[in-house]
Amino acid sequence: MPQAVVTDSKGVVAGEVKVKVADGEIPAYVARPATPNKHPRVDRGARDF
């Protein structure tokens, strides 16, 4: 049976957020570095899955 990948969350701010859409809100998850800087960004949408 495959095992889930677990990553240390040290230095990361993460959690659930709500994104406003035309007819309400949809749940989303955000994770970002805890320190400000020019970090790369990756956006995923529901159509990506």
C-alpha positions in Angstrom: 0.0 0.0 0.0 1.4 3.4 -0.9 2.4 5.7 1.9 1.5 9.4 2.2 4.4 11.8 1.8 4.8 13.9 5.0 6.8 17.1 4.9 8.1 19.1 7.8 6.1 22.4 8.0 9.0 24.3 9.6 9.3 27.8 8.0 5.9 27.4 6.3 2.6 29.2 6.9 -0.3 27.1 5.7 -4.1 26.6 6.1 -7.5 26.8 4.5 -9.0 29.9 3.0 -12.1 30.9 1.2 -12.0 32.3 -2.4 -14.9 34.5 -3.5 -16.5 33.4 -6.8 -19.5 34.7 -8.7 -22.1 32.7 -6.7 -20.4 32.5 -3.3 -17.2 31.0 -2.0 -15.1 27.9 -2.6 -12.6 26.4 -0.1 -8.9 26.6 -1.0 -5.6 25.7 0.7 -2.6 28.1 0.9 1.0 27.4 1.8 3.7 30.0 1.7 7.2 30.6 3.2 7.0 32.2 6.6 9.7 34.7 5.7 9.1 37.4 3.1 11.2 37.2 0.0 10.9 36.6 -3.8 9.8 33.0 -3.7 8.5 31.0 -6.7 4.7 30.6 -7.0 2.6 27.7 -8.1 -1.2 28.1 -8.6 -3.5 25.1 -8.9 -7.1 25.2 -9.8 -9.9 22.6 -9.7 -9.6 22.1 -13.4 -6.0 21.0 -12.9 -7.2 17.7 -11.3 
